[in-house]
Amino acid sequence: MYALFEDAGKFQTGRILSEAESSAQIELESGKRVKVKAAHVLIKFDKPTPADLMREAQALSATIELDLAWEFAPEDEFGFADLAREYFSAQATLTEQTAALLRLFEAPHYFRRAGKGRFKKASAEVIQQALAGIEKKKQLQAQIEAWAAELAQGTCPAPIQTQLYKILFKPDKNAPEYKAVVDAARATQTAPLALLQRAGAITSAYQFHWQRFLFDNFPKGTGFPALQAPSIADELPLSTTQAYSIDDSQTTEIDDALSVQGLGTGTVTLGIHIAAPALALKPGSPIDQLGRNRLSTVYMPGYKITMLPDDVVQTYTLQEGRDCPAVSLYVTFDEATLTQQTTETRVERVAIAANLRHDQLDAIVTEAWLKDSSFSHDAGVQEPAMPREQLAFLFRLAQHLKAQREVVRGKPETFNRPDYNFRLVGNEGTEPQGFEQVQITTRQRGAPLDLMVAEAMILANSTWGSWMADLGVPGIYRSQASLLPGVKVRMGTKALPHAGIGVPSYAWSTSPLRRYTDLVNQWQIIACAKHGSTAALAAPFKPKDAELFSIISAFDGAYSAYNGYQSGMERFWTLQYLKQNNITELTATVFKTFPGHPPMARADTLPLVFPVMSAGDVPRGARLQVRLSDIDDITLDITGHLLSVLDAHDPVGTDASEAPEEDDDSAAGPIAIAVDVNEDPIKEATVS
């Protein structure tokens, strides 16, 4: 005897080997034996064979009209044999009963299950809704197939074009646009990114990178609402000093300026003056919320997205010719020995005598000009507005401060590589289009003007960080436990040493127009300046304030994303520079090697790193002549092929901890997209 039974939502047949009161032992056609509960056995029969029964029943089931079956079905709960007798005849055959069972089971929108082999018909309203849903799904599937066909033929449908970045990076895998891309990629055996490029969805490599960044970080756009910058209500005393800012020509957010007083008296006072938006902007205010949402200005070649609206920035920036509100740190030094004596913080107005631009002055304010008062430039050279003796003192002090930090670090800071400046010809602060002519120039790190500003800012950030800690006022700090490989810089609310800089504490406080952490710290520093020992009670953020931890977490993520985009865009424009100047070969130096993988090299004269394909091992430190591969503007990929080794230098025995930390922030590899063409299509269909 045979049996038809239900197992895990499927119908199976087999020969009954034995039966008990509550179960039966059944042998399947495959020879496998299974134990089946008696309640799951729906039909017992002697003939035909199970295979013949299922074949004939499935064929007959397809002929059963659901609308007619629904009409014939009893109003109350019924069994499949009952329907067979109503639909076929009172003497419904085994095949007809089995066909009715299969048809009922596969039509849940007409008949809902009420138990093993039992059903109850759905209401007319439910059927109409279900049929409408089925029709909609059919139409949707037809649309998916039509879109996939267009993509395969090299045309991008408008809905997919609109959803491009969502499909690639944050997809809804049940969305028809996503499914069409997957289906087309499978059908054409083409990578999704290449498929979309070929179909014209990506027409500009620059816009691809730009719109992707906006999609991830500025989904609502980069514009600002119309907000008026609040005025500073405090009556601030006017400082007696004249201050000078030092920035590049593109800088509009001028956060800091320097002053020098007392030269020739034996005691010199260095003034570090920081723009003071925190005097007007209050935590929780609309403009503060803008800053907190963005957290930092985003920089890229030829363009930037500011943290604050331009009219707000211009209200508080240290513009030359104005008496600007500032938080000033005054540090006195012995003029001869440069021994630090006292520090004082004041909230005041400071006269900004001039905004110096180092890109215009680096060739003038040289070490020779600063150290030798008899040195003079050619006639007609415009010397800086800041007095030469003040700049000379700042340079001497900066060298001294740097040397002191290097003692704490345990080794000198090295500036082996230059900074690279990008200029897009014809682009004056407007959004680039991606085809501009690019110029790349170099500026050696540690140039005199750079060093003056850098050491002054380190001094301010370290001094204010320690001062806040002494007064029990929390701040946002950057710290590094040691210079051992792998020990990274961390952000937190405790004043801990920063081994990389060589200071006991370091709180970013000198760029409040450009970094939200600095604005937060400025609120805390102003509280210290106004309230002294009771500052912890008056400061906006209290010890262990959850808001500070929230700000740190958000800032870390945003700052990393912004820096990553800046590096990617610098790489993009470097690749354009190669193409525009027909550069196919260059020299490079190997800076990292991996067992079993190509070594990584850095171009000697450009901000570019890439893997080098070679027949043999190339040691770290070797200088190479390489031929460049084709450039992929979307993935930002480029590869070097070794032509010759110019200088093999294998630093065997070198202490790795003494090697400068090599950053490959200019490196970029294939873009990781979220389109998975290998996902099980059956699973996808089930989910949908």
C-alpha positions in Angstrom: 0.0 0.0 0.0 1.1 3.5 -0.7 0.6 6.8 1.0 0.5 10.5 0.1 1.6 12.7 3.0 2.7 16.2 3.9 6.2 16.9 5.1 7.4 20.5 5.8 4.9 22.1 3.4 5.6 19.6 0.6 3.7 16.5 -0.6 5.5 13.2 -0.9 4.5 9.7 -1.7 5.9 6.3 -0.7 5.3 2.7 0.2 4.0 2.0 3.7 6.3 -0.5 5.4 4.5 -0.6 8.7 1.9 1.3 10.7 1.3 2.0 14.3 -1.5 3.9 16.0 0.1 7.3 15.7 2.7 6.9 12.9 3.8 5.0 9.9 7.1 3.9 8.5 7.2 4.9 4.8 9.8 4.1 2.1 10.3 6.9 -0.4 10.9 6.2 -4.1 14.6 7.1 -3.4 14.8 4.2 -0.9 15.0 6.5 2.1 12.8 5.5 5.0 11.0 8.1 7.0 8.7 8.1 10.0 5.5 10.0 9.4 2.8 11.0 11.9 -0.5 9.4 11.1 -2.2 12.9 11.1 0.1 13.9 8.2 -1.0 11.0 6.0 -3.6 12.4 3.6 -4.3 9.5 1.2 -3.7 5.8 1.2 -3.9 3.9 -2.1 -3.0 0.6 -3.8 -2.7 1.9 -7.3 -1.6 3.5 -9.5 2.1 3.8 -8.5 3.0 7.0 -6.6 4.9 8.4 -9.6 2.0 7.9 -11.9 -0.4 9.4 -9.4 1.5 12.6 -8.9 2.2 13.0 -12.7 -1.5 12.6 -13.6 -2.7 14.7 -10.6 -0.4 17.6 -11.4 -1.5 17.7 -15.0 -5.2 17.6 -13.9 -4.6 20.2 -11.2 -3.5 22.8 -13.7 -7.0 22.5 -15.4 -8.9 23.4 -12.3 -10.4 26.9 -12.6 -10.0 28.6 -9.3 -12.9 30.9 -9.7 -15.2 28.0 -10.4 -13.7 25.9 -7.6 -14.3 28.8 -5.2 -17.9 28.9 -6.3 -18.4 25.1 -5.8 -16.5 25.1 -2.5 -18.7 24.8 0.7 -19.0 27.9 2.9 -17.8 26.1 5.9 -14.5 24.4 6.4 -14.0 21.5 4.0 -11.5 18.8 3.0 -9.9 18.4 -0.4 -11.9 15.3 -1.2 -15.1 17.3 -0.6 -14.1 19.9 -3.2 -13.1 17.1 -5.6 -16.6 15.7 -5.3 -18.2 19.1 -5.8 -16.0 20.0 -8.8 -15.6 16.7 -10.7 -18.3 14.3 -9.6 -19.7 12.6 -6.5 -17.5 9.6 -7.4 -14.2 11.6 -7.6 -11.3 9.4 -8.4 -8.1 9.2 -6.5 -6.3 11.3 -9.2 -9.1 13.9 -9.0 -8.9 14.1 -5.2 -5.1 14.5 -5.4 -5.4 17.2 -8.1 -7.9 19.1 -5.9 -5.4 18.9 -3.0 -2.6 20.3 -5.0 -4.7 23.1 -6.5 -6.1 24.1 -3.1 -2.6 24.1 -1.6 -1.1 26.4 -4.2 -4.0 29.0 -4.1 -3.8 30.5 -0.6 -5.4 33.7 -1.9 -8.6 31.7 -2.7 -8.5 29.1 0.1 -6.7 29.5 3.4 -5.5 26.4 5.2 -7.5 25.2 8.2 -5.6 22.0 9.1 -4.0 19.0 7.4 -5.9 18.6 4.1 -8.6 21.0 5.2 -9.4 24.5 3.9 -11.8 27.4 4.1 -12.5 29.7 1.2 -11.5 33.4 1.5 -14.0 36.2 1.1 -14.5 37.9 -2.2 -12.9 41.1 -0.9 -9.7 39.3 0.1 -9.5 37.5 -3.3 -9.8 40.8 -5.1 -7.0 42.3 -3.1 -4.8 39.2 -3.5 -5.4 39.2 -7.3 -4.6 42.9 -7.5 -1.3 42.2 -5.7 -0.5 39.3 -7.9 -1.1 41.4 -11.0 1.0 44.2 -9.6 3.8 41.8 -8.9 3.6 40.5 -12.5 3.7 44.0 -13.8 6.7 44.8 -11.6 8.5 41.7 -12.8 7.8 42.7 -16.3 9.2 46.2 -15.6 12.4 44.6 -14.0 12.9 42.5 -17.1 12.4 45.5 -19.4 14.9 47.6 -17.4 17.4 44.7 -17.4 17.1 44.4 -21.1 17.7 48.1 -21.6 20.8 47.9 -19.4 22.1 44.9 -21.3 21.7 46.8 -24.6 23.7 49.8 -23.2 20.9 52.2 -22.2 20.2 53.3 -18.6 16.5 53.7 -17.7 15.7 57.0 -15.9 14.6 55.4 -12.6 17.9 53.5 -12.3 19.8 56.7 -13.2 18.0 58.5 -10.4 18.6 55.7 -7.9 22.2 55.1 -9.0 24.1 55.8 -5.7 21.4 54.2 -3.6 21.6 51.0 -5.8 25.4 50.9 -5.6 26.1 51.8 -2.0 22.9 51.6 0.2 20.5 49.4 -1.8 17.1 48.2 -0.9 17.6 44.7 -2.4 13.8 44.3 -2.9 13.6 47.4 -5.0 12.9 46.8 -8.7 15.8 49.1 -9.8 18.3 47.1 -7.8 16.9 43.8 -9.1 17.1 45.0 -12.7 20.8 45.9 -12.3 21.5 42.5 -10.8 19.6 40.7 -13.5 21.3 42.6 -16.3 24.8 42.0 -14.7 24.0 38.3 -14.5 22.7 38.1 -18.0 25.6 40.0 -19.6 28.2 38.5 -17.1 29.4 42.1 -16.6 30.4 43.7 -13.3 27.6 46.1 -12.1 29.8 49.2 -12.1 31.1 48.4 -15.6 27.6 47.7 -16.7 26.3 51.0 -15.5 29.2 52.9 -17.0 28.6 51.2 -20.4 24.9 52.0 -20.1 25.6 55.7 -19.6 24.5 55.9 -16.0 27.9 57.3 -15.1 28.9 60.1 -17.5 31.4 61.9 -15.4 34.0 60.2 -13.2 34.3 63.4 -11.1 30.6 63.7 -10.6 30.5 60.0 -9.7 32.9 60.6 -6.8 31.3 63.9 -5.8 27.7 62.7 -5.9 28.6 59.6 -4.0 30.2 61.7 -1.3 27.1 63.9 -1.1 24.9 60.8 -1.0 26.8 59.4 2.0 27.4 62.6 3.9 25.1 65.4 2.7 21.9 63.7 1.5 20.0 66.9 1.9 22.5 69.0 0.0 25.3 71.4 1.1 23.2 74.6 1.3 22.5 76.5 4.5 19.2 77.9 5.7 19.0 81.7 5.9 20.3 82.4 9.4 21.8 85.7 10.7 25.0 85.6 12.7 24.4 86.8 16.2 26.4 89.7 17.4 28.8 89.4 20.4 27.1 91.1 23.3 30.2 91.1 25.6 31.9 94.5 26.1 35.5 93.4 25.2 38.6 95.4 26.0 40.9 96.3 23.1 44.3 94.7 23.1 47.3 97.0 22.6 49.0 94.6 20.2 48.9 94.3 16.4 48.3 90.8 15.2 49.0 89.1 11.9 47.4 85.9 10.5 49.4 83.5 8.2 47.4 81.3 5.9 47.3 80.4 2.2 45.4 82.6 -0.3 42.4 80.3 -0.5 41.7 80.5 3.2 38.5 82.4 4.1 38.0 81.0 7.6 40.9 82.8 9.3 40.9 81.3 12.8 44.3 82.4 14.2 46.8 85.3 14.3 50.0 86.0 16.1 51.6 89.0 17.8 54.9 89.7 19.3 55.6 92.4 22.0 58.6 93.4 24.1 61.5 92.7 21.7 64.7 94.2 23.1 63.4 94.4 26.7 64.6 91.0 27.7 61.1 89.6 28.1 59.0 88.9 25.0 55.3 88.2 24.9 53.9 85.9 22.2 50.2 86.5 21.6 48.2 83.7 20.0 44.8 85.1 19.0 41.9 82.8 18.0 38.7 83.9 16.4 35.9 83.8 19.0 32.6 82.6 17.5 31.9 80.9 20.9 31.2 84.3 22.4 28.1 84.7 20.2 27.1 81.1 19.2 25.4 79.2 22.0 25.2 75.4 22.4 21.8 74.3 21.0 21.3 77.4 18.9 20.3 77.0 15.2 23.8 77.9 14.0 25.4 75.6 16.5 23.2 72.8 15.2 24.5 73.5 11.7 28.1 73.1 13.0 27.3 70.1 15.0 25.7 68.4 12.0 28.7 69.1 9.7 31.4 68.9 12.4 34.2 70.2 10.1 34.9 72.0 6.9 35.4 69.6 4.0 38.4 70.3 1.9 39.2 69.1 -1.7 41.2 70.5 -4.6 39.5 73.6 -6.0 36.6 73.6 -3.6 35.4 73.2 0.0 32.2 72.8 2.0 32.4 75.0 5.0 31.2 74.0 8.5 29.4 77.3 8.9 27.6 79.6 6.5 29.9 82.1 4.8 28.2 85.2 6.3 28.7 83.6 9.8 32.3 82.9 9.1 32.9 86.5 7.8 31.3 87.9 11.0 33.9 86.2 13.2 36.9 85.7 11.0 40.1 87.6 11.8 39.9 90.0 8.8 42.7 92.5 8.4 41.8 96.1 9.2 39.3 95.1 11.9 39.3 94.9 15.7 38.2 91.3 16.0 36.8 89.4 19.0 39.4 86.8 20.0 40.4 84.4 22.8 44.0 85.3 23.3 46.8 83.3 24.9 49.8 85.4 26.0 53.0 83.5 26.8 56.0 85.3 28.0 59.6 84.1 27.3 63.0 85.1 28.3 64.3 86.8 25.2 67.8 85.3 25.4 67.1 81.8 26.6 63.5 81.4 25.4 62.6 80.0 28.8 58.8 80.1 29.2 57.8 82.2 32.1 54.0 82.9 32.3 50.8 82.3 30.5 47.6 84.3 30.5 44.3 83.9 28.7 42.1 87.0 27.8 38.9 87.4 26.0 39.3 90.7 24.1 39.2 92.5 20.8 42.4 92.4 18.7 43.5 94.7 15.9 44.4 92.5 12.9 47.1 94.4 11.0 47.3 92.1 8.0 46.4 88.7 6.6 49.7 87.2 5.4 49.6 84.6 2.7 52.4 82.0 3.0 52.1 80.9 -0.7 53.0 84.4 -1.6 55.7 84.8 1.0 57.4 81.5 1.3 60.1 82.5 -1.2 60.6 85.7 0.7 60.4 84.7 4.4 63.3 82.2 4.1 65.6 80.9 6.8 68.5 83.1 5.4 66.3 86.2 5.5 65.2 85.5 9.0 68.5 84.7 10.5 70.7 87.3 8.8 69.5 90.8 9.2 71.9 92.0 6.5 70.4 89.6 3.9 68.2 91.4 1.4 66.1 90.4 -1.5 66.3 91.9 -5.0 64.8 95.3 -5.6 61.1 95.3 -6.0 60.5 92.3 -3.8 57.5 93.1 -1.5 58.5 92.1 2.1 55.7 91.0 4.5 53.7 93.5 6.5 54.7 91.9 9.8 58.0 93.4 11.0 61.1 91.3 10.1 62.4 91.2 13.7 59.0 89.8 14.9 59.1 87.1 12.3 62.7 86.3 13.1 61.8 85.9 16.8 58.9 83.7 15.9 61.1 81.5 13.8 63.8 81.2 16.5 61.1 80.5 19.1 59.4 77.9 16.8 62.7 76.1 16.4 63.2 76.1 20.1 59.7 74.8 20.9 60.1 72.0 18.3 63.4 71.0 19.7 61.9 70.8 23.2 59.1 68.6 21.9 61.5 66.3 20.1 63.3 65.7 23.4 60.0 64.5 24.9 59.2 62.4 21.8 62.6 60.8 22.0 63.4 61.3 18.4 63.2 64.2 15.9 60.2 64.9 13.7 61.0 64.2 10.1 59.5 66.0 7.1 60.8 63.8 4.3 57.9 64.5 1.9 56.6 67.8 0.7 53.1 69.1 0.9 51.4 69.3 -2.5 49.1 72.2 -3.5 46.5 71.7 -6.2 45.2 74.5 -8.3 42.4 74.1 -10.9 42.9 76.6 -13.6 39.9 78.9 -14.1 38.2 77.6 -11.0 37.6 80.4 -8.5 35.9 78.6 -5.6 33.0 77.3 -7.7 32.2 73.6 -7.8 34.6 71.8 -10.2 33.4 70.0 -13.2 36.2 67.4 -13.4 37.8 68.5 -16.7 39.7 71.6 -15.4 43.5 71.9 -16.1 45.2 71.0 -12.8 48.5 72.4 -11.5 50.4 70.6 -8.7 53.1 72.4 -6.8 55.1 71.5 -3.8 55.9 73.1 -0.5 58.4 71.5 1.8 56.9 70.7 5.2 58.5 72.8 8.0 59.0 75.9 5.9 59.6 78.9 8.2 56.1 80.4 8.1 54.6 77.0 8.5 56.8 76.2 11.4 55.9 79.5 13.2 52.2 78.8 12.9 52.4 75.1 13.7 54.4 75.6 16.9 52.3 78.4 18.1 49.1 76.4 17.6 50.7 73.4 19.4 51.6 75.6 22.3 48.1 77.0 22.5 46.4 73.6 22.3 48.7 72.1 24.8 48.5 75.0 27.3 44.8 75.4 27.1 44.3 71.6 27.4 46.4 71.4 30.6 44.6 74.6 32.0 41.2 73.1 31.5 42.3 69.9 33.2 43.8 71.9 36.2 40.4 73.7 36.7 38.4 70.5 36.4 36.7 71.6 33.2 36.3 68.8 30.6 37.4 69.2 27.0 37.9 67.2 23.9 41.5 65.9 23.7 43.7 64.0 21.3 46.2 61.6 22.8 48.7 59.0 21.8 50.1 56.6 24.4 53.4 56.0 22.6 55.2 56.0 19.3 55.3 52.2 19.1 54.0 50.9 15.7 50.2 50.5 15.7 49.5 52.9 18.6 47.1 55.4 17.1 45.9 58.8 18.1 42.6 58.7 20.2 40.0 61.3 21.1 38.6 61.5 24.6 37.7 63.8 27.4 40.8 63.3 29.5 44.0 65.3 29.4 46.5 62.5 28.4 49.9 62.8 26.8 50.3 63.0 23.1 53.5 61.0 22.3 53.5 61.9 18.6 53.6 65.6 19.3 55.5 65.4 22.6 53.2 67.4 24.8 51.5 66.4 28.1 48.0 67.2 26.7 46.5 68.4 23.5 43.1 69.9 23.0 42.2 71.1 19.5 41.1 74.7 20.2 42.6 76.9 17.5 40.2 76.4 14.6 36.7 77.1 15.9 35.4 78.3 12.5 36.5 75.0 10.8 36.2 72.2 13.4 33.4 71.6 15.8 35.6 70.1 18.5 37.5 73.4 18.6 34.3 75.4 19.0 33.3 73.1 21.9 36.7 73.6 23.6 36.4 77.3 23.1 33.2 77.4 25.1 35.0 75.6 27.9 38.1 77.9 27.6 36.0 81.0 27.8 34.4 79.7 30.9 37.9 79.2 32.4 38.9 82.7 31.4 35.8 84.3 32.9 35.3 82.2 36.1 38.7 80.8 37.0 38.5 78.2 39.8 34.7 78.0 39.5 34.7 77.4 35.8 33.6 73.8 36.1 30.2 75.1 37.4 29.8 77.7 34.6 31.1 75.7 31.6 28.5 74.5 29.1 29.7 70.9 29.3 30.2 69.2 32.7 32.5 66.4 33.7 31.3 63.0 32.3 28.8 64.9 30.1 27.3 62.4 27.6 27.1 65.1 25.0 30.9 65.3 24.8 31.1 61.6 24.1 28.4 61.9 21.5 30.3 64.8 19.8 33.6 62.8 19.8 32.0 59.8 18.3 30.2 61.8 15.6 33.3 63.9 14.9 35.6 60.9 14.5 33.3 59.4 11.9 32.7 62.6 9.9 36.4 63.7 10.0 37.6 60.3 8.8 35.0 60.4 5.9 36.0 64.0 5.0 39.7 63.2 5.0 39.1 60.1 3.0 37.2 62.1 0.4 39.9 64.8 0.3 42.6 62.1 -0.3 40.5 60.5 -3.0 40.0 63.7 -4.8 43.6 64.6 -4.6 44.3 61.2 -6.2 41.7 61.9 -8.8 43.3 65.2 -9.8 46.8 63.6 -9.7 45.6 61.1 -12.2 44.2 63.9 -14.4 47.6 65.6 -14.1 49.2 62.5 -15.5 46.8 62.3 -18.4 46.9 66.1 -19.2 50.7 66.0 -19.3 51.1 62.7 -21.1 53.1 61.2 -18.2 53.6 57.5 -18.8 56.7 56.9 -16.8 58.0 58.2 -13.5 60.4 57.4 -10.6 59.1 56.1 -7.4 60.4 54.8 -4.0 59.2 51.6 -2.4 57.8 52.2 1.0 56.0 49.0 1.9 56.4 45.4 1.0 54.0 42.5 1.5 55.0 38.8 1.2 53.3 37.4 -1.8 52.0 40.8 -3.0 53.3 43.6 -5.2 55.3 46.2 -3.2 53.8 49.7 -2.8 55.7 52.6 -4.1 55.3 56.4 -3.8 56.0 58.7 -6.7 59.0 60.9 -6.1 57.5 64.1 -7.4 53.7 63.6 -7.1 51.2 62.7 -4.3 50.6 59.2 -5.7 51.1 55.7 -4.4 50.5 52.5 -6.4 51.5 48.8 -6.5 54.5 47.9 -8.7 54.4 44.7 -10.8 57.9 43.2 -11.0 59.4 39.8 -11.8 61.4 39.6 -8.6 61.5 41.0 -5.0 62.1 44.7 -4.7 63.4 45.9 -1.3 61.9 48.6 0.8 63.6 52.0 0.1 64.5 51.1 -3.5 64.1 53.8 -6.1 62.5 52.6 -9.3 61.7 53.7 -12.8 58.2 52.5 -13.7 55.9 52.5 -16.6 52.3 53.5 -15.7 49.3 51.4 -16.6 46.0 52.8 -18.0 44.0 54.9 -15.5 40.6 54.0 -14.2 39.0 57.3 -13.1 36.1 55.5 -11.3 38.1 53.1 -9.1 41.1 55.5 -9.1 43.3 52.5 -9.9 46.7 52.8 -11.5 49.6 50.3 -11.5 53.3 50.7 -12.1 55.3 48.1 -14.1 59.0 48.0 -13.2 61.4 49.1 -15.9 64.6 49.4 -13.8 65.9 49.7 -10.3 67.7 53.0 -10.0 68.9 52.6 -6.4 68.4 49.5 -4.4 68.4 50.3 -0.7 67.4 47.4 1.7 67.2 48.8 5.2 68.1 45.4 6.8 68.6 45.8 10.6 66.8 49.1 10.7 64.6 49.4 13.8 61.1 49.5 12.5 60.0 51.7 15.3 62.4 54.4 14.1 61.1 54.4 10.6 58.6 57.3 9.9 55.1 56.2 9.9 54.1 55.8 6.3 50.6 56.9 5.4 49.0 55.6 2.2 46.2 58.0 2.3 46.6 58.7 -1.3 46.1 55.0 -2.2 42.8 53.9 -3.6 41.6 50.5 -4.8 38.5 49.1 -6.4 35.4 50.7 -5.0 33.4 48.4 -2.7 29.8 48.4 -3.9 26.8 46.8 -2.3 25.4 45.0 -5.4 25.7 41.3 -5.0 25.2 39.4 -8.2 26.0 36.1 -6.5 23.0 36.3 -4.1 20.6 33.4 -4.5 17.9 34.5 -6.9 15.4 32.0 -5.4 16.0 33.6 -2.0 15.5 37.0 -3.5 12.3 36.1 -5.1 11.0 34.6 -1.8 11.9 37.8 0.1 10.2 40.0 -2.4 
